[in-house]
């Protein structure tokens, strides 16, 4: 936010809604409506259900948030096998 009063929280995307809107469940169990920030939109960062995201919330409206970062998976899939080189 412009004045720096935003609250940073982490959550898990539960539902993907139209218009780049998402329902995100916070660690305390609350579900908030979140939209993508301009930087994520500009760089074509894709967010799917099940992704962990970092969000900013206004202290005035705790039901809405702005997604600012998509967290990397802690245990990514195993890398594909090496290709043979002849």
TORKOL-4160 file (C-alpha; in steps of 0.2 Angstrom, whole numbers, padded with zeros to 4 digits, m for minus):
86
<pt num="1" X="0000" Y="0000" Z="0000"/>
<pt num="2" X="0005" Y="0018" Z="m0002"/>
<pt num="3" X="0006" Y="0022" Z="0016"/>
<pt num="4" X="0014" Y="0006" Z="0022"/>
<pt num="5" X="0001" Y="0000" Z="0033"/>
<pt num="6" X="m0002" Y="m0017" Z="0024"/>
<pt num="7" X="m0002" Y="m0033" Z="0033"/>
<pt num="8" X="0008" Y="m0047" Z="0025"/>
<pt num="9" X="0001" Y="m0065" Z="0027"/>
<pt num="10" X="0003" Y="m0082" Z="0018"/>
<pt num="11" X="m0010" Y="m0093" Z="0012"/>
<pt num="12" X="m0015" Y="m0107" Z="0001"/>
<pt num="13" X="m0026" Y="m0105" Z="m0015"/>
<pt num="14" X="m0042" Y="m0115" Z="m0013"/>
<pt num="15" X="m0053" Y="m0109" Z="m0028"/>
<pt num="16" X="m0048" Y="m0100" Z="m0044"/>
<pt num="17" X="m0062" Y="m0088" Z="m0049"/>
<pt num="18" X="m0064" Y="m0079" Z="m0066"/>
<pt num="19" X="m0055" Y="m0062" Z="m0068"/>
<pt num="20" X="m0039" Y="m0067" Z="m0059"/>
<pt num="21" X="m0048" Y="m0068" Z="m0043"/>
<pt num="22" X="m0044" Y="m0082" Z="m0030"/>
<pt num="23" X="m0051" Y="m0088" Z="m0013"/>
<pt num="24" X="m0036" Y="m0091" Z="m0002"/>
<pt num="25" X="m0036" Y="m0100" Z="0015"/>
<pt num="26" X="m0025" Y="m0092" Z="0028"/>
<pt num="27" X="m0016" Y="m0101" Z="0042"/>
<pt num="28" X="m0029" Y="m0097" Z="0055"/>
<pt num="29" X="m0043" Y="m0104" Z="0044"/>
<pt num="30" X="m0051" Y="m0088" Z="0037"/>
<pt num="31" X="m0055" Y="m0088" Z="0018"/>
<pt num="32" X="m0051" Y="m0071" Z="0009"/>
<pt num="33" X="m0055" Y="m0065" Z="m0008"/>
<pt num="34" X="m0038" Y="m0061" Z="m0017"/>
<pt num="35" X="m0033" Y="m0053" Z="m0034"/>
<pt num="36" X="m0016" Y="m0053" Z="m0043"/>
<pt num="37" X="m0005" Y="m0038" Z="m0041"/>
<pt num="38" X="0001" Y="m0029" Z="m0057"/>
<pt num="39" X="0018" Y="m0036" Z="m0057"/>
<pt num="40" X="0012" Y="m0054" Z="m0057"/>
<pt num="41" X="0000" Y="m0050" Z="m0071"/>
<pt num="42" X="0014" Y="m0041" Z="m0081"/>
<pt num="43" X="0026" Y="m0055" Z="m0080"/>
<pt num="44" X="0012" Y="m0069" Z="m0083"/>
<pt num="45" X="0015" Y="m0078" Z="m0067"/>
<pt num="46" X="0002" Y="m0092" Z="m0066"/>
<pt num="47" X="m0007" Y="m0096" Z="m0050"/>
<pt num="48" X="m0016" Y="m0113" Z="m0048"/>
<pt num="49" X="m0027" Y="m0120" Z="m0034"/>
<pt num="50" X="m0015" Y="m0128" Z="m0021"/>
<pt num="51" X="m0001" Y="m0114" Z="m0023"/>
<pt num="52" X="0005" Y="m0106" Z="m0008"/>
<pt num="53" X="0005" Y="m0087" Z="m0010"/>
<pt num="54" X="0011" Y="m0071" Z="0000"/>
<pt num="55" X="m0002" Y="m0057" Z="0001"/>
<pt num="56" X="m0005" Y="m0040" Z="0007"/>
<pt num="57" X="m0020" Y="m0035" Z="0016"/>
<pt num="58" X="m0027" Y="m0018" Z="0021"/>
<pt num="59" X="m0030" Y="m0016" Z="0040"/>
<pt num="60" X="m0047" Y="m0008" Z="0035"/>
<pt num="61" X="m0054" Y="m0023" Z="0025"/>
<pt num="62" X="m0048" Y="m0040" Z="0031"/>
<pt num="63" X="m0059" Y="m0049" Z="0019"/>
<pt num="64" X="m0049" Y="m0044" Z="0003"/>
<pt num="65" X="m0031" Y="m0046" Z="m0001"/>
<pt num="66" X="m0018" Y="m0043" Z="m0015"/>
<pt num="67" X="m0007" Y="m0058" Z="m0020"/>
<pt num="68" X="0011" Y="m0051" Z="m0022"/>
<pt num="69" X="0021" Y="m0067" Z="m0023"/>
<pt num="70" X="0019" Y="m0086" Z="m0027"/>
<pt num="71" X="0030" Y="m0096" Z="m0016"/>
<pt num="72" X="0041" Y="m0110" Z="m0023"/>
<pt num="73" X="0037" Y="m0128" Z="m0019"/>
<pt num="74" X="0047" Y="m0135" Z="m0005"/>
<pt num="75" X="0048" Y="m0153" Z="m0012"/>
<pt num="76" X="0048" Y="m0151" Z="m0031"/>
<pt num="77" X="0046" Y="m0166" Z="m0042"/>
<pt num="78" X="0061" Y="m0177" Z="m0046"/>
<pt num="79" X="0071" Y="m0171" Z="m0061"/>
<pt num="80" X="0068" Y="m0181" Z="m0077"/>
<pt num="81" X="0081" Y="m0194" Z="m0082"/>
<pt num="82" X="0096" Y="m0189" Z="m0091"/>
<pt num="83" X="0095" Y="m0190" Z="m0110"/>
<pt num="84" X="0108" Y="m0201" Z="m0119"/>
<pt num="85" X="0121" Y="m0192" Z="m0129"/>
<pt num="86" X="0128" Y="m0202" Z="m0144"/>
